[in-house]
Amino acid sequence: MLLKFSIPAILWAAFILFACVLPLGETKQTNLFGFLPVDSAVHITFYSVLVFLLMVGFSKQHSQPMLRYYPAKFAITLSCLYGLVIELLQESDMVQRHFDIYDLVANFSGALIGYGLFRLVYFKLQ
């Protein structure tokens, strides 16, 4: 059952959407470790967790064989498209935020980190 194993990823995706459409107001640009903007670190964290949760859910379900056998391909693609949709939504007049290409780069970087974490955790367990 796909939905049963995807609930954590769906809830996390809803949290990402909520966090990314809230108006920020005036923010000061600060760096983590002297080089990584906090905004980028947040995006990396959001999408690494999303890809990890999607891959766990896809790997555990049995109803969709393509998702089970190729979870990375689907999880990374889905999360990157989700990030793009959110960035495009931020550019609309409904949301008081703006599209940022660096956020997309951070989202993709986070997706790759999530893939690496999944492989690290699940292949160590086997």
Secondary structure in CASP SS format (residue, H / E / C, confidence):
PFRMAT SS
TARGET T0000
AUTHOR 0000-0000-0000
METHOD secondary structure of the structure
MODEL  1
M C 1.00
L H 1.00
L H 1.00
K H 1.00
F H 1.00
S H 1.00
I H 1.00
P H 1.00
A H 1.00
I H 1.00
L H 1.00
W H 1.00
A H 1.00
A H 1.00
F H 1.00
I H 1.00
L H 1.00
F H 1.00
A H 1.00
C H 1.00
V H 1.00
L C 1.00
P C 1.00
L C 1.00
G C 1.00
E C 1.00
T C 1.00
K C 1.00
Q C 1.00
T C 1.00
N E 1.00
L E 1.00
F C 1.00
G C 1.00
F C 1.00
L E 1.00
P E 1.00
V H 1.00
D H 1.00
S H 1.00
A H 1.00
V H 1.00
H H 1.00
I H 1.00
T H 1.00
F H 1.00
Y H 1.00
S H 1.00
V H 1.00
L H 1.00
V H 1.00
F H 1.00
L H 1.00
L H 1.00
M H 1.00
V H 1.00
G H 1.00
F H 1.00
S H 1.00
K H 1.00
Q C 1.00
H C 1.00
S C 1.00
Q C 1.00
P H 1.00
M H 1.00
L H 1.00
R H 1.00
Y H 1.00
Y C 1.00
P H 1.00
A H 1.00
K H 1.00
F H 1.00
A H 1.00
I H 1.00
T H 1.00
L H 1.00
S H 1.00
C H 1.00
L H 1.00
Y H 1.00
G H 1.00
L H 1.00
V H 1.00
I H 1.00
E H 1.00
L H 1.00
L H 1.00
Q H 1.00
E H 1.00
S C 1.00
D C 1.00
M C 1.00
V C 1.00
Q C 1.00
R C 1.00
H C 1.00
F C 1.00
D C 1.00
I H 1.00
Y H 1.00
D H 1.00
L H 1.00
V H 1.00
A H 1.00
N H 1.00
F H 1.00
S H 1.00
G H 1.00
A H 1.00
L H 1.00
I H 1.00
G H 1.00
Y H 1.00
G H 1.00
L H 1.00
F H 1.00
R H 1.00
L H 1.00
V H 1.00
Y H 1.00
F H 1.00
K H 1.00
L H 1.00
Q C 1.00
END
